[in-house]
């Protein structure tokens, strides 16, 4: 089953890292992505650009509303994701607990509801 692991953190916590700490975190994330891919369990993983680049779109009664910035105001922002293949939720949680960014934020694990099964 596919699970989406949404990586949340405060952008300020990333900005507060030294260059060496940031580089180590990125290196760890790339290594974990490669590890997941090598076992066939990592389907996709990417970081997102700053929340400052976000655009939110809502459609109400046929009218489109566009707002600069994230959809909701929260303490932590969505910073990236891992799409993984896991046998069950416990397996997905085990894999998600190894995502390096979990050390400075949190990871939400959600099963994918495939609209058109492959």
Buried (B, 14 or more C-beta within 10 A) or exposed (E): EBBBBBBBBBBEBBEEEEEEEEEEBEEBBEEBBEEBEEEEBBBEBEEEEEBEEBEEEEEEEEEEEEEEEBEEEEEBBBBBBBBBBBEEEEBBBEBBEEBBBBEBBEBEBEEEEEEEEE
